[in-house]
Amino acid sequence: MNLIDLEAFVSVVDHGSIVAAATVLHLTQSAVTRRVQSLEDVLGVSLLDRQTRPLQPTLAGRETYEFARPVLSSVSDLKAAITQNGEPSGDFRFGLTRSFDDTALARPIQNVRTKFPKLKLHAFVQFSGSLLESLANRKLDAAIVNLPEGSVPPVSLVSERIGMKSINVVAAESARFNQPVTLKELSASPWVVHPPACPTRQSLETALLQQGLPFETAVETEGIELQFSLISNRVGLGLAPSDVFHSSPQRKNMKVLKVKDFSPKLAVWLLYSKHVGRLAPVVRYLRGAVQQHLKLRT
């Protein structure tokens, strides 16, 4: 057994195909295939279910992967310590949940590039559910996600709760409501919301369901500024994190509704791999940047 065979196998699992692994490792597809087969020959078991797309590890493959990741991470850390005085280098793949505005990490990204010039950054803004899936599939090194208050992150990841976000119900400035309102009164109106993977939407649906109230969507869309435009034009009611709402140039055309029986909050979590290794200083920096952002917007 050798490290290059382990590296090829881990890369195939991480990227879901021989083709993608070959591209990342700068090898031919046949070379990657030979290395995986060599590892299988040494271990005497099949490591990949070759009937699935994307490729998935077998039970033996998953166990091998869990052993291989920290080994490769340690080797990478050793190389960095010797050749680069321990400075983080290589790819750093991180995600940010959509409940932040897209510019929330603009300055932190610039600062990370200055502080860790040998890193190649890959930033993704997605729903928390998608980020959790990418973390589980080892496509991300770290992510900032939102989970409903009381929810617990997967135990397979290192998790740190770093803050809370208040969620507002918003309506067009011209909409007529006697405040404070109730969910029953709001349920007569349609909603402009994110797709079902959004935790803020899930909180609303759960609250309505518990009271036996209807939930009608007018428009489902991922873009928060598009949502705000539609809400401003009285297409429907919406949900918005307090910081995102108050930083939007469209806030003058909307208003926050005070709701007697619905005041959702989302916990902000930093999640990352147990084998983050040499990237630990970068993860800590990311945590500090987001905590500072939350402090400034609170």
C-alpha positions in Angstrom: 0.0 0.0 0.0 1.3 3.5 -0.8 0.2 7.0 -0.4 -0.4 7.8 -4.1 -2.9 4.9 -4.2 -4.7 6.2 -1.1 -4.7 9.8 -2.6 -6.3 8.5 -5.8 -9.0 6.6 -4.0 -9.8 9.5 -1.6 -10.0 11.9 -4.6 -12.5 9.6 -6.4 -14.7 9.5 -3.3 -14.5 13.2 -2.8 -15.3 14.1 -6.4 -17.6 11.3 -7.3 -15.9 10.1 -10.5 -12.6 8.9 -12.0 -12.8 11.8 -14.5 -13.0 14.5 -11.8 -10.3 12.9 -9.7 -8.0 12.7 -12.7 -8.5 16.4 -13.4 -7.8 17.3 -9.8 -4.7 15.1 -9.6 -3.5 16.0 -13.1 -3.4 12.4 -14.1 -5.0 10.3 -16.9 -8.2 8.5 -16.1 -6.4 5.2 -16.6 -3.7 6.1 -14.1 -6.3 6.9 -11.4 -8.1 3.6 -12.2 -4.9 1.7 -11.9 -4.1 3.3 -8.5 -7.5 2.5 -7.1 -7.3 -1.1 -8.4 -3.8 -1.4 -6.9 -5.2 -0.4 -3.5 -8.1 -2.8 -3.9 -5.6 -5.6 -4.7 -3.6 -4.9 -1.6 -6.6 -4.8 0.7 -8.3 -7.7 -1.1 -11.7 -5.9 -1.2 -13.7 -3.8 -3.6 -13.7 -0.2 -2.5 -16.1 1.4 -5.0 -19.6 0.5 -6.2 -19.0 1.0 -9.9 -22.7 0.7 -10.7 -23.6 4.0 -9.1 -23.3 7.6 -10.5 -21.7 9.4 -8.9 -19.4 6.7 -7.7 -20.0 5.7 -4.1 -17.7 3.8 -1.8 -18.7 0.3 -0.6 -18.8 -0.4 3.1 -15.1 -1.4 3.0 -14.5 1.7 1.0 -16.1 4.0 3.5 -14.0 2.4 6.3 -10.9 2.8 4.2 -11.8 6.4 3.4 -12.2 7.3 7.1 -8.7 5.9 7.8 -7.1 7.4 4.8 -8.3 11.0 5.2 -6.4 11.7 8.4 -3.3 9.9 7.1 -3.3 12.1 4.0 -4.1 15.2 6.0 -1.1 14.5 8.3 1.2 14.0 5.4 0.0 17.2 3.9 0.5 19.0 7.2 4.0 17.6 7.4 4.9 18.8 3.9 3.5 22.3 4.7 5.4 22.4 8.0 8.7 21.5 6.3 8.5 23.3 3.0 6.3 26.3 3.9 7.0 26.8 7.6 3.5 25.6 8.4 1.7 28.2 6.3 -1.7 27.0 5.0 -1.7 26.3 1.2 -3.7 24.6 -1.5 -7.5 24.6 -1.9 -9.8 25.9 0.8 -13.5 25.2 -0.1 -16.1 26.9 2.1 -19.7 27.8 2.0 -22.1 30.4 3.4 -25.8 30.1 3.8 -28.1 32.2 1.8 -29.5 33.9 4.9 -26.5 36.2 4.7 -26.3 38.7 1.9 -23.9 37.7 -0.8 -21.4 40.4 0.1 -21.1 39.3 3.8 -17.8 37.5 3.1 -16.4 39.9 0.5 -14.0 41.7 2.9 -13.1 38.5 4.8 -12.2 36.8 1.5 -9.9 39.7 0.7 -8.4 39.5 4.1 -7.9 35.7 3.9 -6.1 36.1 0.6 -3.8 38.7 2.2 -3.2 36.6 5.3 -2.9 33.3 3.6 -1.5 34.1 0.1 -0.8 30.4 -0.8 -4.4 29.4 -0.5 -6.7 29.0 -3.4 -10.2 30.0 -2.3 -13.5 28.4 -3.5 -16.6 30.2 -2.0 -20.2 29.0 -2.4 -23.4 30.7 -1.3 -26.1 28.0 -1.0 -29.0 26.9 1.2 -28.0 25.3 4.5 -29.3 21.9 3.3 -27.1 22.0 0.3 -24.1 23.0 2.3 -24.7 20.2 4.8 -24.8 17.7 1.9 -21.6 19.1 0.4 -19.9 18.8 3.8 -21.1 15.2 4.1 -19.8 14.4 0.6 -16.4 16.1 1.4 -16.9 18.7 -1.3 -16.4 21.5 1.3 -13.9 22.0 4.1 -16.1 24.3 6.1 -19.4 26.1 6.0 -21.5 28.6 7.9 -25.1 27.2 8.1 -28.3 28.1 9.7 -30.4 25.6 11.7 -33.7 26.1 13.4 -33.3 26.8 17.1 -32.9 23.5 19.0 -31.7 21.6 16.0 -28.4 19.7 16.3 -25.7 19.5 13.5 -24.4 16.1 12.3 -22.1 14.4 14.8 -19.7 13.5 11.9 -18.6 17.2 11.8 -16.9 19.6 14.2 -19.6 22.1 15.1 -19.5 25.5 16.8 -22.6 27.7 17.4 -21.4 31.2 16.8 -24.5 33.3 16.9 -28.3 33.7 16.3 -30.3 35.5 13.6 -33.8 36.9 14.1 -36.2 36.4 11.2 -38.7 39.1 10.3 -42.1 38.8 8.5 -42.1 41.6 6.0 -44.8 43.2 3.8 -45.1 46.0 1.3 -45.1 49.4 2.9 -48.6 50.0 1.6 -50.0 46.7 2.9 -52.7 47.3 5.6 -52.4 45.3 8.8 -53.4 46.1 12.3 -50.4 45.3 14.3 -49.5 43.2 16.1 -51.0 40.5 13.8 -51.5 36.8 14.2 -50.4 33.9 12.0 -54.1 33.2 11.4 -54.5 36.7 9.9 -51.3 36.3 7.8 -52.4 32.9 6.5 -55.0 34.6 4.3 -52.1 36.1 2.2 -49.7 34.3 -0.1 -46.0 34.2 0.5 -42.8 35.0 -1.5 -40.3 32.5 -0.2 -37.2 30.4 -0.9 -37.6 26.8 -2.1 -38.4 24.1 0.5 -34.8 23.6 1.5 -34.7 27.0 3.2 -34.9 26.7 7.1 -36.7 30.0 7.5 -39.5 28.7 5.2 -39.5 25.4 7.1 -40.0 27.4 10.4 -43.0 29.2 8.9 -44.6 26.0 7.5 -44.2 24.2 10.8 -45.8 27.1 12.7 -48.8 27.2 10.3 -49.2 23.4 10.4 -49.2 23.4 14.2 -52.2 25.7 14.1 -53.9 23.9 11.2 -53.5 27.0 8.9 -53.0 27.0 5.2 -49.7 27.9 3.5 -50.0 29.4 0.0 -46.9 30.4 -2.0 -47.2 33.2 -4.6 -43.6 32.8 -5.9 -40.6 30.6 -4.9 -37.3 32.1 -5.8 -33.7 32.0 -4.4 -32.8 35.7 -4.9 -33.4 37.8 -1.8 -33.4 41.1 -3.7 -35.9 39.7 -6.2 -38.1 38.6 -3.3 -37.9 42.1 -1.8 -38.9 43.6 -5.1 -41.9 41.2 -5.4 -42.9 41.9 -1.8 -42.6 45.7 -2.3 -45.1 45.3 -5.2 -47.6 43.4 -3.0 -47.2 40.0 -4.6 -47.0 38.4 -1.2 -45.6 38.5 2.3 -42.0 37.4 2.9 -39.4 36.3 5.5 -36.1 38.0 5.9 -33.2 37.9 8.4 -33.2 41.2 10.3 -29.6 42.1 9.2 -30.3 41.3 5.5 -33.6 43.4 5.6 -32.0 46.4 7.1 -29.0 46.4 4.7 -31.2 46.2 1.6 -31.8 49.4 -0.4 -35.4 48.2 -0.9 -36.3 48.3 2.8 -37.9 51.8 2.3 -40.6 50.1 0.3 -41.3 47.4 2.9 -42.1 47.2 6.6 -41.6 44.6 9.3 -44.8 43.1 10.8 -45.0 42.3 14.5 -46.5 38.9 14.8 -47.9 37.8 18.2 -47.4 34.0 17.8 -44.4 33.7 15.4 -40.9 35.0 16.1 -38.5 32.5 14.6 -34.7 32.5 15.2 -32.0 30.6 13.4 -28.8 29.4 15.1 -25.7 30.2 13.1 -23.2 27.3 13.1 -19.7 26.9 11.8 -19.2 23.3 10.6 -16.0 21.7 9.4 -14.3 18.4 8.8 -12.7 16.6 11.7 -9.6 16.2 9.4 -9.2 19.9 8.5 -5.6 19.7 9.6 -3.4 22.5 8.2 -6.5 24.6 7.3 -7.4 25.0 11.0 -6.0 28.6 11.2 -8.1 29.5 8.1 -11.3 28.0 9.7 -10.6 30.0 12.9 -10.2 33.2 10.8 -13.5 32.5 9.0 -15.3 32.0 12.4 -14.0 35.4 13.6 -15.0 37.1 10.4 -18.6 35.9 10.6 -18.8 36.6 14.3 -17.7 40.2 13.7 -20.3 40.5 10.8 -23.1 39.3 13.2 -21.9 41.7 15.9 -22.0 44.6 13.5 -25.4 43.7 12.1 -27.1 43.0 15.5 
